[in-house]
Amino acid sequence: MALQHFLTLQDLPAADLETIIRRAIDLKAQPQPASSLTGKTLGLIFEKASTRTRVAFEVAMNQLGGASVFLTNNDSQLGRGEPVADTARVMSRMVEVIAIRTFSHASLEKFAAYSRVPVINALSDDFHPCQLLADVQTFMEARGDIRGARVAWVGDGNNMCQSYINAAAVFGFSLQIATPSGFEPKAELLERYAKHVSLVSDPKQAVAGADLVVTDVWASMGMEAEQSERATRFAAYQVNTALMAYAAESALFMHCLPAHRGEEVSAEILDADDSVVWQEAENRMHSKKALLEYLIAG
């Protein structure tokens, strides 16, 4: 079997991604944890801070009977200048899978090129594919198949937005993106997936009739110096009661968290009945269990 990485949603066939999500739903329903990865070890390399991603990976591996090893740059020789390729060569001889949370997507790709085991993108500046597994799982649990649904992205054209573009093509939903000028996702992605994605400047136009409305923080990790400027540029892109009124009556709201109440989303929307952010966060763990099984056990 060829070595299989998971750096973007495009790395796996659509049918396999759907199988992973349905397996995640099954694992969530099991009263007792599975033991499919007993004796296996997950290596975690995190350059960026994390709550949900780290806990989800470590608990997922534990519940599957395996173990995990967590490293930051301060804990490893990467922080002292060891080449990415050398770290990949060494770690992949000791563990069965490696998840990396980093800034540079190119560094992640380089690590995967020299790894002997599957590498998972636990977030890079360009993509966050694991989050989309949890999001699609959450939609399926609440509303059924996402294929044919209308999804609205409101806010920065960041790594989450770009993963939603990939997901629209993989899972067959339409995606309307509303973002201020200058903050759009990569033009190459918009062009490649033009059949599934449209870009507008008016958030009301994007949200109109949407079955799912999604947003994220206005300034991602590493962009803290831009917070003040972005708050001004994005002020009209807050997801609030007035904006959600344009969505379908049964529309869900999602956010990958952490959320800044009163900025990209109002407190009343984040805590509303149609907000599934807490279920979405929990599903990070279940979808990671299914992904780890798929990559390690096949």
C-alpha positions in Angstrom: 0.0 0.0 0.0 1.4 3.4 -1.0 2.2 5.9 1.8 -0.9 8.2 2.3 -0.6 11.7 3.8 -3.4 14.0 4.7 -2.2 17.5 4.0 -5.4 18.8 2.3 -8.8 17.3 1.6 -7.7 16.6 -2.0 -5.2 14.0 -0.8 -7.9 11.4 -0.3 -10.7 10.2 -2.7 -14.1 11.7 -1.9 -15.5 8.2 -1.2 -12.8 7.6 1.4 -13.4 10.9 3.1 -17.1 10.1 3.4 -16.2 6.7 4.8 -14.0 8.4 7.4 -16.8 10.7 8.5 -19.3 7.9 8.7 -16.8 5.9 10.7 -16.4 8.9 13.0 -20.2 8.9 13.6 -20.0 5.2 14.4 -17.1 5.6 16.8 -18.9 8.4 18.6 -21.9 6.1 19.2 -19.7 3.3 20.7 -20.1 3.0 24.5 -16.6 1.7 24.8 -13.5 3.0 23.1 -12.0 0.9 20.2 -8.7 -0.8 20.5 -7.7 -0.7 16.8 -4.4 1.2 17.3 -3.0 -0.7 20.3 0.7 -0.4 20.4 0.8 2.4 17.9 2.2 5.9 18.5 1.3 9.3 17.2 3.9 12.0 17.0 2.6 15.6 17.4 4.8 18.5 16.3 3.1 21.9 17.1 4.7 25.3 16.2 1.3 27.0 16.9 -0.7 27.1 20.1 -3.6 24.7 20.4 -6.4 23.6 22.7 -8.9 21.6 20.7 -6.5 20.1 18.1 -4.0 18.8 20.7 -6.6 17.5 23.1 -8.6 15.9 20.2 -5.5 14.1 18.8 -4.2 12.9 22.2 -7.6 11.7 23.5 -8.4 10.1 20.1 -5.2 8.1 20.1 -5.7 7.1 23.7 -9.2 5.9 23.1 -8.0 3.8 20.2 -5.5 2.1 22.4 -2.4 3.9 21.2 -0.1 6.6 22.6 1.1 10.0 21.6 4.2 12.1 22.0 3.9 15.9 21.9 6.7 18.3 20.9 6.9 22.0 20.4 9.9 23.8 18.7 11.2 24.4 22.2 11.1 20.7 22.9 12.8 19.5 19.8 15.9 20.1 17.6 13.7 21.9 15.1 13.8 24.9 17.4 17.6 24.8 17.2 17.8 24.7 13.4 17.7 21.0 12.6 16.5 20.6 8.9 12.9 19.6 8.5 14.0 16.7 6.4 16.3 15.3 9.1 13.6 15.5 11.8 11.2 13.7 9.4 13.7 11.0 8.7 14.3 10.3 12.4 10.7 10.6 13.8 9.1 8.5 11.1 11.4 5.6 12.1 9.9 5.7 15.7 6.2 6.4 15.3 3.4 5.2 13.1 1.9 8.6 12.2 2.8 12.3 12.6 0.5 15.3 12.9 2.0 18.8 12.4 0.6 22.2 13.3 2.7 24.8 11.7 2.9 28.1 9.8 4.4 27.2 6.5 2.5 24.7 4.3 5.6 24.3 2.2 7.5 23.1 5.3 4.7 20.6 6.0 5.0 19.3 2.4 8.7 19.0 2.8 8.3 17.0 6.0 5.9 14.6 4.3 8.3 14.2 1.4 10.9 12.7 3.8 8.6 10.8 6.1 8.3 7.1 6.1 4.8 7.3 7.8 1.6 9.2 7.1 1.7 13.0 7.9 -1.4 14.9 8.9 -1.9 18.6 8.5 -3.1 19.7 12.0 -3.2 23.2 10.6 -1.0 25.3 8.4 -1.3 28.9 7.2 -3.0 27.6 4.0 -5.3 24.7 5.0 -7.0 23.1 8.0 -8.4 19.8 6.6 -9.0 18.0 9.9 -11.5 20.7 10.9 -13.5 20.1 7.8 -13.9 16.4 8.7 -15.5 17.5 12.0 -17.6 20.2 10.3 -19.1 17.9 7.7 -19.7 15.2 10.4 -21.5 17.8 12.5 -23.7 18.9 9.5 -24.5 15.3 8.7 -25.6 14.6 12.3 -27.8 17.7 12.4 -29.2 17.9 8.9 -28.2 14.9 6.9 -26.1 14.8 3.7 -24.3 18.1 2.9 -24.3 17.3 -0.8 -26.4 20.0 -2.6 -26.5 22.3 0.5 -25.8 26.0 0.3 -22.9 27.1 2.6 -21.8 30.7 3.4 -18.4 31.7 4.5 -18.2 35.2 6.1 -14.9 36.8 7.0 -11.2 36.3 6.2 -10.2 34.2 3.2 -7.9 32.2 5.5 -6.9 28.6 5.9 -10.4 27.6 7.0 -12.0 29.4 4.1 -9.6 27.6 1.7 -10.4 24.3 3.2 -14.1 25.0 2.8 -13.3 25.6 -0.9 -11.8 22.2 -1.2 -14.7 20.7 0.8 -17.2 22.2 -1.6 -15.7 20.3 -4.5 -15.2 17.1 -2.5 -18.6 16.9 -0.9 -20.7 18.6 -3.6 -22.1 21.7 -1.9 -22.1 25.3 -3.1 -20.1 27.8 -1.3 -20.6 31.6 -1.2 -17.7 33.6 0.2 -18.1 37.1 1.5 -14.8 38.9 2.4 -13.5 42.5 2.2 -11.4 43.4 -0.8 -7.8 42.4 -0.2 -8.6 39.5 2.1 -9.8 36.9 -0.5 -8.7 33.3 -0.6 -6.1 32.3 -3.2 -7.2 33.1 -6.7 -6.0 29.8 -8.0 -8.4 28.0 -5.7 -11.3 30.2 -6.7 -10.5 29.5 -10.3 -10.0 25.8 -10.0 -13.3 25.3 -8.1 -15.4 28.0 -9.8 -18.1 25.4 -10.4 -18.7 25.1 -6.6 -17.6 28.5 -5.3 -18.6 32.1 -5.8 -17.0 35.3 -4.2 -19.0 38.3 -3.2 -18.3 41.4 -1.1 -21.8 41.7 0.5 -22.2 39.2 3.4 -26.0 39.4 3.1 -25.7 38.1 -0.5 -23.5 35.2 0.7 -25.8 34.3 3.5 -29.1 34.5 1.6 -30.8 31.1 1.8 -27.8 29.4 3.3 -28.1 26.1 5.1 -24.9 26.7 7.0 -23.1 29.9 7.9 -19.4 29.7 9.0 -16.9 32.2 10.2 -13.5 32.4 11.9 -11.5 35.0 13.8 -10.5 38.1 11.8 -6.8 37.8 12.7 -5.4 34.3 12.7 -2.3 33.2 14.7 0.7 35.2 13.5 -1.5 38.1 12.5 -2.0 39.7 15.9 -0.3 42.9 14.8 -3.0 43.4 12.2 -5.9 43.0 14.7 -6.8 46.7 15.0 -6.8 47.3 11.2 -8.7 44.1 10.5 -11.3 44.9 13.1 -12.1 48.1 11.1 -12.0 46.4 7.7 -14.2 43.5 8.9 -16.7 45.4 11.0 -19.5 44.8 8.5 -18.8 41.1 8.4 -19.9 40.2 11.9 -22.3 37.2 12.0 -25.1 38.4 14.1 -28.9 38.1 14.4 -29.5 40.6 11.6 -27.2 38.7 9.2 -28.5 35.2 10.1 -32.0 36.4 9.3 -31.0 36.2 5.6 -30.2 32.5 5.9 -32.6 29.6 5.6 -34.9 29.2 8.6 -33.1 25.9 9.6 -29.6 27.3 9.0 -26.8 26.1 11.3 -23.9 28.3 12.5 -20.3 26.9 12.9 -17.0 28.3 14.1 -13.8 26.4 14.5 -13.0 28.2 17.8 -11.7 30.0 19.7 -14.3 32.7 19.0 -14.1 36.4 19.9 -17.6 37.2 21.0 -18.6 40.7 19.8 -16.1 40.6 16.9 -16.6 38.1 14.1 -19.7 36.6 15.8 -22.1 38.1 18.3 -22.6 36.3 21.6 -26.3 35.6 20.9 -25.5 33.7 17.7 -22.6 31.8 19.2 -24.8 30.6 22.0 -28.0 30.2 20.0 -29.9 26.9 19.5 -28.8 26.7 15.9 -25.2 27.1 16.8 -23.5 23.7 16.8 -20.0 24.9 17.7 -19.7 22.7 20.8 -20.8 19.6 19.0 -18.4 20.6 16.2 -15.6 20.9 18.7 -16.3 17.5 20.2 -16.4 16.0 16.7 -12.8 17.0 16.2 -11.9 14.1 18.4 -14.2 11.5 16.8 -13.2 12.4 13.2 -9.5 12.3 14.2 -10.1 8.8 15.5 -11.5 7.7 12.2 -8.7 9.4 10.3 -6.0 7.8 12.4 -7.6 4.4 11.9 -7.7 5.0 8.2 -4.1 6.1 7.9 -2.5 3.6 10.2 -4.7 0.5 10.1 -6.2 0.9 6.6 
